[in-house]
Amino acid sequence: MAIEVGTKAPDFALRNQHGETVRLSDFRGEKNVVLLFYPFAFTGVCTGELCALRDELPKFVNDDVQLLAVSNDAPFSLRVFAEQEGLTYPLLSDFWPHGNVSRDYGVFDEEKGCAVRGTFIIDKEGVVRWTVVNGLPDARDLGEYAEALAAL
């Protein structure tokens, strides 16, 4: 069960595609965060979603908002994926301990060994203000993210 709106978002420290550590708390008091969990790099629906975000990036990475995308892939594969698709925003690796952050947010599928498509909009105080969870094959609607951000 995914964490609910009104809940304090669990902090985490994950490595991005460049090996740098990114913490959710790095953005507290500074930016709202769109935290997006996706199953795997290099797959059709995930690539489509992440490239759609790339194409609309100013809505999701700006002075007020930071996009963080999390999968259970290793950082090395995330780097190749980011380079191949021209993704410049942080792709975070929840590889080891495998899926710990995905579990903290209630979006880890134990049977499949990966995160499902969970999205959490977290305000500047670190509180979850909006969430949606889709199954593995179901792409998300970016318009919904933009509406939720505008409501903050």
VOTI-847407 format. One line per field, with one value per atom (N, C-alpha, C): residue number from 1; x, y, z; atom name; residue in one letter. Coordinates in Angstrom, 3 decimals. Example, Ala and Ser with C-alpha at 12.3 -4.5 7.8 and 13.67 -1.06 7.14 Angstrom:
<pts>
seq <- c(1	1	1	2	2	2) $
u <- c(13.190	12.300	13.200	12.850	13.670	12.900) $
v <- c(-5.690	-4.500	-3.300	-2.250	-1.060	0.030) $
w <- c(7.800	7.800	7.800	7.080	7.140	7.870) $
atom <- c(N	CA	C	N	CA	C) $
type <- c(A	A	A	S	S	S) $
</pts>
This chain:
<pts>
seq <- c(1	1	1	2	2	2	3	3	3	4	4	4	5	5	5	6	6	6	7	7	7	8	8	8	9	9	9	10	10	10	11	11	11	12	12	12	13	13	13	14	14	14	15	15	15	16	16	16	17	17	17	18	18	18	19	19	19	20	20	20	21	21	21	22	22	22	23	23	23	24	24	24	25	25	25	26	26	26	27	27	27	28	28	28	29	29	29	30	30	30	31	31	31	32	32	32	33	33	33	34	34	34	35	35	35	36	36	36	37	37	37	38	38	38	39	39	39	40	40	40	41	41	41	42	42	42	43	43	43	44	44	44	45	45	45	46	46	46	47	47	47	48	48	48	49	49	49	50	50	50	51	51	51	52	52	52	53	53	53	54	54	54	55	55	55	56	56	56	57	57	57	58	58	58	59	59	59	60	60	60	61	61	61	62	62	62	63	63	63	64	64	64	65	65	65	66	66	66	67	67	67	68	68	68	69	69	69	70	70	70	71	71	71	72	72	72	73	73	73	74	74	74	75	75	75	76	76	76	77	77	77	78	78	78	79	79	79	80	80	80	81	81	81	82	82	82	83	83	83	84	84	84	85	85	85	86	86	86	87	87	87	88	88	88	89	89	89	90	90	90	91	91	91	92	92	92	93	93	93	94	94	94	95	95	95	96	96	96	97	97	97	98	98	98	99	99	99	100	100	100	101	101	101	102	102	102	103	103	103	104	104	104	105	105	105	106	106	106	107	107	107	108	108	108	109	109	109	110	110	110	111	111	111	112	112	112	113	113	113	114	114	114	115	115	115	116	116	116	117	117	117	118	118	118	119	119	119	120	120	120	121	121	121	122	122	122	123	123	123	124	124	124	125	125	125	126	126	126	127	127	127	128	128	128	129	129	129	130	130	130	131	131	131	132	132	132	133	133	133	134	134	134	135	135	135	136	136	136	137	137	137	138	138	138	139	139	139	140	140	140	141	141	141	142	142	142	143	143	143	144	144	144	145	145	145	146	146	146	147	147	147	148	148	148	149	149	149	150	150	150	151	151	151	152	152	152) $
u <- c(0.840	0.000	0.882	0.676	1.479	1.197	2.187	1.978	0.932	0.237	-0.923	-0.612	-1.496	-1.434	-1.513	-0.698	-0.644	0.443	1.063	2.131	3.460	4.303	5.668	6.403	7.000	7.698	8.964	9.165	10.397	11.627	12.609	13.851	14.633	15.528	16.367	17.647	18.639	19.888	20.170	20.070	20.295	21.311	22.018	22.987	22.276	22.692	22.133	22.990	22.660	23.346	24.817	25.214	26.615	27.360	26.700	27.324	27.230	26.527	26.379	25.204	25.356	24.288	23.282	22.017	20.915	20.010	19.697	18.795	17.515	16.397	15.149	15.256	15.867	15.995	16.833	17.604	18.368	17.452	16.197	15.269	14.300	14.336	13.421	13.627	12.536	12.576	12.944	13.313	13.774	12.846	12.467	11.700	10.666	9.570	8.641	9.317	8.985	9.614	8.547	8.771	7.994	8.857	8.432	9.159	8.438	9.119	8.518	9.246	8.531	9.095	8.685	9.621	9.325	10.016	9.463	9.998	11.438	11.699	13.032	13.384	14.643	15.169	15.133	15.131	15.200	13.935	12.849	11.594	10.667	9.735	8.918	8.134	7.296	6.455	7.314	8.315	9.184	9.929	10.486	11.202	10.256	9.052	8.074	7.740	7.505	7.185	8.348	9.540	10.692	11.062	10.893	11.155	10.080	8.844	7.791	8.116	8.629	9.062	10.225	11.160	12.288	11.768	10.766	10.239	9.455	9.007	8.266	9.053	10.357	11.192	11.021	10.869	10.725	9.542	8.549	7.423	7.812	8.824	9.138	10.524	11.345	12.640	12.790	12.646	12.745	13.076	12.926	13.277	12.416	11.243	10.294	10.083	10.525	10.224	11.460	11.622	12.675	12.065	12.369	11.948	13.029	12.638	13.535	12.876	13.542	13.008	13.802	13.102	13.735	13.357	14.372	14.121	15.033	14.858	15.674	16.847	17.139	18.298	19.585	20.701	22.015	22.369	23.146	23.508	24.195	24.970	25.698	24.742	23.711	22.744	21.921	21.671	20.937	21.745	23.050	23.888	23.802	23.893	23.791	22.400	21.377	20.000	19.831	20.310	20.190	20.905	22.107	22.861	22.153	21.657	20.983	19.722	18.970	17.685	17.754	18.942	19.074	18.352	18.378	17.710	18.711	18.437	19.376	18.971	17.768	17.329	17.818	17.816	18.357	17.556	18.270	17.747	18.414	17.634	18.180	18.053	19.086	19.159	18.779	17.690	17.240	17.622	18.843	19.317	19.714	20.495	20.961	21.023	20.493	19.718	18.478	18.284	17.323	15.911	15.491	14.122	13.765	14.733	14.404	13.556	13.922	13.169	11.800	11.757	10.470	9.548	10.096	9.299	8.818	9.707	9.324	8.123	8.022	6.916	5.741	5.872	4.784	4.535	5.584	5.404	6.296	6.843	7.693	6.853	6.959	6.267	7.231	6.989	7.881	7.985	6.891	6.884	7.721	7.641	8.363	9.771	10.003	11.320	11.613	10.557	10.746	9.642	9.851	8.835	7.727	6.501	5.410	5.459	4.558	4.567	3.891	4.642	4.129	4.703	3.848	4.289	3.813	4.708	4.405	4.854	3.958	4.350	4.492	5.698	6.091	6.352	5.722	5.883	7.226	7.475	8.761	9.013	7.963	8.118	8.304	8.261	8.478	7.227	6.049	4.779	4.231	3.744	3.132	1.809	1.673	0.466	-0.392	0.164	-0.582	0.129	-0.644	-0.041	-0.932	-0.297	-0.998	-0.104	-0.727	0.014	-0.675	0.099	-0.394	0.308	-0.331	0.271	1.432	2.170	3.357	3.098	2.028	1.864	1.188	0.741	-0.092	0.692	0.859	1.558	0.750	1.450	0.825	0.549	-0.299	-0.674	0.103	1.024	1.839	0.999	-0.130	-1.013	-1.485	-1.682	-2.091	-1.014	0.252	1.363	1.331	1.204	1.223	0.070	-1.100	-2.253	-1.994	-1.453	-1.173	-0.124	0.900	1.923	1.331	0.471	-0.156	-1.013	-1.531	-2.395	-1.610	-0.304	0.504	0.629) $
v <- c(-1.187	0.000	1.245	2.102	3.317	4.267	5.055	6.042	7.044	7.630	8.451	9.936	10.687	12.149	12.603	13.593	14.105	13.469	12.421	11.708	12.413	12.433	12.925	11.931	12.436	11.570	11.004	9.691	9.108	9.673	10.094	10.584	9.396	9.681	8.636	9.269	8.430	8.813	7.752	8.133	7.213	7.814	6.951	7.420	7.661	8.756	9.041	8.394	8.677	8.055	8.468	9.483	9.924	9.489	8.686	8.198	9.159	10.274	11.264	10.885	11.144	10.864	12.010	11.647	12.614	12.223	13.201	12.979	13.780	13.208	13.962	15.219	15.094	16.228	17.371	17.120	18.194	19.281	18.952	19.892	20.517	20.064	20.571	22.069	22.784	24.234	24.981	24.255	24.879	24.616	23.348	22.968	21.910	21.929	20.804	19.704	18.459	17.334	16.454	16.132	15.096	13.841	12.893	11.645	10.560	10.054	9.132	7.793	6.742	5.393	4.732	4.032	3.314	1.956	0.946	-0.414	-0.572	-0.337	-0.609	0.322	0.701	1.435	0.527	1.124	0.432	-0.349	-0.139	-0.808	0.207	-0.278	0.585	1.655	1.267	2.236	3.191	2.666	3.513	4.529	4.073	4.986	6.063	5.676	6.651	7.693	7.252	8.184	9.136	8.584	9.410	10.378	9.973	10.880	11.964	11.637	12.656	13.705	13.277	14.234	15.085	14.453	15.183	16.283	15.956	16.902	18.041	17.861	18.892	19.350	19.193	19.358	20.682	21.825	23.069	23.073	22.241	22.142	21.384	20.514	19.594	19.795	20.614	20.984	22.477	23.241	24.699	25.242	26.530	27.129	26.637	26.076	25.685	24.167	23.409	21.974	21.186	19.999	19.073	17.710	17.153	15.804	14.818	13.743	12.647	11.353	10.612	9.352	8.206	7.221	6.126	4.785	3.952	2.573	1.652	0.363	-0.617	-1.081	-0.331	-0.614	-0.156	-0.730	-0.313	1.064	1.858	3.198	3.179	2.140	2.078	1.967	1.162	1.053	2.330	3.000	4.269	5.332	5.299	6.260	6.048	4.816	4.503	4.876	4.535	4.861	6.376	7.137	8.603	9.174	8.683	9.171	8.828	7.611	7.154	7.973	8.322	9.000	10.510	11.035	12.474	12.943	12.118	12.450	13.156	14.403	15.193	15.333	14.933	15.012	13.761	13.794	12.668	11.378	10.324	8.963	8.281	7.916	7.388	5.870	5.247	3.797	3.295	2.541	1.865	0.386	0.174	-1.170	-1.959	-1.320	-2.048	-1.148	-1.562	-2.770	-2.729	-3.802	-3.857	-3.433	-2.287	-1.830	-1.237	-0.910	-0.392	0.879	1.822	3.074	2.821	1.991	1.623	0.998	0.170	-0.435	0.641	1.581	2.651	3.440	3.577	4.322	3.412	2.112	1.176	0.861	0.948	0.714	-0.411	-1.233	-2.330	-3.586	-4.185	-5.437	-6.577	-7.260	-8.325	-9.461	-9.779	-10.882	-10.567	-9.344	-8.946	-8.419	-8.014	-7.509	-6.100	-5.296	-3.921	-3.031	-1.738	-0.765	-0.733	-0.485	-0.198	1.305	1.785	3.189	4.084	4.431	5.314	6.705	7.709	9.101	9.817	10.592	11.334	12.777	13.709	15.115	15.513	15.975	16.281	17.776	18.430	19.882	20.238	21.512	22.000	21.626	21.280	20.854	19.340	18.628	17.189	16.369	16.957	16.263	15.861	14.621	14.143	14.871	15.555	16.336	15.720	14.794	14.157	12.865	11.862	10.592	9.849	9.063	8.143	6.910	5.743	4.499	3.734	3.441	2.662	1.314	0.335	-0.971	-0.919	-2.000	-2.054	-1.663	-2.123	-1.798	-0.450	0.261	1.446	2.745	3.463	4.752	5.786	6.763	7.843	9.040	9.931	11.146	12.327	12.887	14.011	15.230	15.389	16.513	16.517	15.327	15.235	15.775	15.518	16.028	17.558	18.120	19.571	20.220	19.615	20.137	20.075	18.964	18.808	19.808	20.054	21.039	22.438	22.749	24.085	24.331	23.255	23.389	23.637	23.476	23.680	25.159) $
w <- c(0.000	0.000	0.000	-0.966	-1.091	0.067	0.433	1.491	1.020	1.962	1.659	1.683	1.033	1.052	2.501	2.858	4.216	5.058	4.544	5.242	4.997	6.007	5.832	4.933	3.862	2.903	3.539	3.451	3.992	3.274	4.042	3.446	2.895	1.981	1.403	0.886	0.653	0.006	-1.042	-2.324	-3.433	-4.395	-5.099	-6.099	-7.430	-8.087	-9.407	-10.487	-11.739	-12.872	-12.982	-12.221	-12.223	-10.960	-10.122	-8.897	-7.735	-7.897	-6.829	-5.933	-4.640	-3.704	-3.706	-3.847	-3.811	-2.653	-1.818	-0.683	-0.903	-0.540	-0.603	0.253	1.409	2.332	1.752	0.692	0.038	-0.501	-0.759	-1.377	-0.378	0.869	1.886	2.080	2.078	2.245	0.976	-0.070	-1.318	-2.498	-2.691	-3.874	-3.538	-4.297	-4.307	-5.121	-4.835	-5.525	-6.175	-7.448	-8.119	-8.046	-7.215	-7.020	-7.807	-8.818	-9.776	-9.712	-9.371	-9.389	-10.698	-11.326	-12.562	-12.514	-13.210	-13.093	-13.585	-14.861	-15.396	-16.547	-16.604	-17.755	-18.982	-20.138	-21.430	-21.778	-21.057	-21.418	-22.076	-22.865	-23.700	-22.967	-22.008	-21.316	-20.482	-19.801	-18.970	-19.832	-20.931	-21.823	-22.330	-22.719	-23.188	-22.131	-20.895	-19.812	-19.520	-19.403	-19.047	-20.163	-21.409	-22.535	-22.624	-22.285	-22.251	-21.192	-20.043	-19.015	-19.533	-20.224	-20.827	-21.751	-22.531	-23.505	-22.865	-21.636	-20.893	-19.658	-19.688	-18.499	-17.753	-18.425	-17.651	-16.679	-16.910	-15.973	-14.710	-14.812	-13.727	-13.113	-13.730	-13.153	-13.381	-12.293	-12.375	-10.992	-10.794	-9.503	-8.348	-8.668	-7.643	-7.533	-8.554	-8.629	-9.046	-8.441	-8.844	-9.122	-10.269	-10.649	-10.245	-9.575	-9.224	-9.683	-10.558	-11.071	-10.463	-9.910	-9.170	-9.791	-10.029	-10.442	-9.639	-9.819	-9.118	-9.967	-11.036	-11.884	-11.197	-11.613	-11.117	-11.693	-10.965	-11.448	-12.812	-13.094	-14.356	-15.538	-15.393	-16.485	-16.606	-15.488	-15.553	-16.302	-16.149	-16.868	-18.383	-18.815	-20.245	-20.754	-19.989	-20.364	-20.501	-19.526	-19.564	-20.777	-21.058	-22.215	-23.519	-23.609	-24.825	-25.117	-24.066	-24.240	-24.018	-23.670	-23.440	-22.189	-21.138	-19.878	-18.969	-18.636	-17.844	-16.382	-16.040	-14.649	-13.907	-12.570	-11.811	-11.976	-12.361	-12.346	-11.160	-10.171	-8.929	-8.875	-8.338	-8.271	-6.880	-6.837	-5.622	-5.728	-6.225	-6.533	-5.290	-4.402	-3.229	-2.021	-0.884	-0.711	-1.617	-2.326	-3.432	-3.025	-3.574	-3.402	-2.058	-1.227	0.109	0.064	-0.798	-0.867	-1.494	-2.516	-3.128	-2.086	-1.228	-0.150	0.824	1.187	2.116	1.603	0.293	-0.323	-0.693	-0.451	-0.687	-2.146	-2.981	-4.414	-4.957	-4.083	-4.548	-4.747	-5.913	-6.239	-5.921	-4.815	-4.352	-5.367	-6.019	-6.974	-8.208	-8.688	-9.900	-9.596	-8.353	-7.975	-8.450	-8.617	-9.084	-8.538	-8.699	-8.314	-9.359	-8.910	-9.833	-10.129	-10.960	-11.382	-10.339	-9.317	-8.269	-8.430	-8.266	-8.331	-7.082	-6.485	-5.271	-5.464	-5.224	-5.222	-3.766	-3.447	-2.074	-1.984	-1.007	-0.892	-0.250	-0.146	0.362	1.816	2.552	3.942	4.056	2.920	2.942	3.143	2.884	3.060	1.683	1.589	0.340	0.144	-0.982	-1.277	-2.373	-3.153	-4.243	-4.591	-4.980	-5.358	-6.350	-7.184	-8.070	-8.228	-8.257	-8.469	-9.600	-10.620	-11.761	-11.777	-12.401	-12.562	-13.539	-13.617	-14.475	-15.927	-16.563	-17.985	-18.260	-17.219	-17.406	-17.250	-18.368	-18.344	-17.564	-17.018	-16.262	-17.157	-16.700	-17.418	-16.845	-17.635	-17.157	-16.819	-17.497	-17.215	-15.770	-15.214	-13.818	-12.881	-13.180	-12.358	-12.366	-13.577	-13.717	-12.935	-13.002	-12.252	-10.747	-10.280	-8.854	-8.375	-9.200	-8.845	-8.794	-9.736	-9.780	-8.546	-7.950	-6.770	-5.480	-5.507	-4.290	-3.956) $
atom <- c(N	CA	C	N	CA	C	N	CA	C	N	CA	C	N	CA	C	N	CA	C	N	CA	C	N	CA	C	N	CA	C	N	CA	C	N	CA	C	N	CA	C	N	CA	C	N	CA	C	N	CA	C	N	CA	C	N	CA	C	N	CA	C	N	CA	C	N	CA	C	N	CA	C	N	CA	C	N	CA	C	N	CA	C	N	CA	C	N	CA	C	N	CA	C	N	CA	C	N	CA	C	N	CA	C	N	CA	C	N	CA	C	N	CA	C	N	CA	C	N	CA	C	N	CA	C	N	CA	C	N	CA	C	N	CA	C	N	CA	C	N	CA	C	N	CA	C	N	CA	C	N	CA	C	N	CA	C	N	CA	C	N	CA	C	N	CA	C	N	CA	C	N	CA	C	N	CA	C	N	CA	C	N	CA	C	N	CA	C	N	CA	C	N	CA	C	N	CA	C	N	CA	C	N	CA	C	N	CA	C	N	CA	C	N	CA	C	N	CA	C	N	CA	C	N	CA	C	N	CA	C	N	CA	C	N	CA	C	N	CA	C	N	CA	C	N	CA	C	N	CA	C	N	CA	C	N	CA	C	N	CA	C	N	CA	C	N	CA	C	N	CA	C	N	CA	C	N	CA	C	N	CA	C	N	CA	C	N	CA	C	N	CA	C	N	CA	C	N	CA	C	N	CA	C	N	CA	C	N	CA	C	N	CA	C	N	CA	C	N	CA	C	N	CA	C	N	CA	C	N	CA	C	N	CA	C	N	CA	C	N	CA	C	N	CA	C	N	CA	C	N	CA	C	N	CA	C	N	CA	C	N	CA	C	N	CA	C	N	CA	C	N	CA	C	N	CA	C	N	CA	C	N	CA	C	N	CA	C	N	CA	C	N	CA	C	N	CA	C	N	CA	C	N	CA	C	N	CA	C	N	CA	C	N	CA	C	N	CA	C	N	CA	C	N	CA	C	N	CA	C	N	CA	C	N	CA	C	N	CA	C	N	CA	C	N	CA	C	N	CA	C	N	CA	C	N	CA	C	N	CA	C	N	CA	C	N	CA	C	N	CA	C	N	CA	C	N	CA	C	N	CA	C	N	CA	C	N	CA	C	N	CA	C	N	CA	C	N	CA	C	N	CA	C	N	CA	C	N	CA	C	N	CA	C	N	CA	C	N	CA	C	N	CA	C	N	CA	C	N	CA	C) $
type <- c(M	M	M	A	A	A	I	I	I	E	E	E	V	V	V	G	G	G	T	T	T	K	K	K	A	A	A	P	P	P	D	D	D	F	F	F	A	A	A	L	L	L	R	R	R	N	N	N	Q	Q	Q	H	H	H	G	G	G	E	E	E	T	T	T	V	V	V	R	R	R	L	L	L	S	S	S	D	D	D	F	F	F	R	R	R	G	G	G	E	E	E	K	K	K	N	N	N	V	V	V	V	V	V	L	L	L	L	L	L	F	F	F	Y	Y	Y	P	P	P	F	F	F	A	A	A	F	F	F	T	T	T	G	G	G	V	V	V	C	C	C	T	T	T	G	G	G	E	E	E	L	L	L	C	C	C	A	A	A	L	L	L	R	R	R	D	D	D	E	E	E	L	L	L	P	P	P	K	K	K	F	F	F	V	V	V	N	N	N	D	D	D	D	D	D	V	V	V	Q	Q	Q	L	L	L	L	L	L	A	A	A	V	V	V	S	S	S	N	N	N	D	D	D	A	A	A	P	P	P	F	F	F	S	S	S	L	L	L	R	R	R	V	V	V	F	F	F	A	A	A	E	E	E	Q	Q	Q	E	E	E	G	G	G	L	L	L	T	T	T	Y	Y	Y	P	P	P	L	L	L	L	L	L	S	S	S	D	D	D	F	F	F	W	W	W	P	P	P	H	H	H	G	G	G	N	N	N	V	V	V	S	S	S	R	R	R	D	D	D	Y	Y	Y	G	G	G	V	V	V	F	F	F	D	D	D	E	E	E	E	E	E	K	K	K	G	G	G	C	C	C	A	A	A	V	V	V	R	R	R	G	G	G	T	T	T	F	F	F	I	I	I	I	I	I	D	D	D	K	K	K	E	E	E	G	G	G	V	V	V	V	V	V	R	R	R	W	W	W	T	T	T	V	V	V	V	V	V	N	N	N	G	G	G	L	L	L	P	P	P	D	D	D	A	A	A	R	R	R	D	D	D	L	L	L	G	G	G	E	E	E	Y	Y	Y	A	A	A	E	E	E	A	A	A	L	L	L	A	A	A	A	A	A	L	L	L) $
</pts>
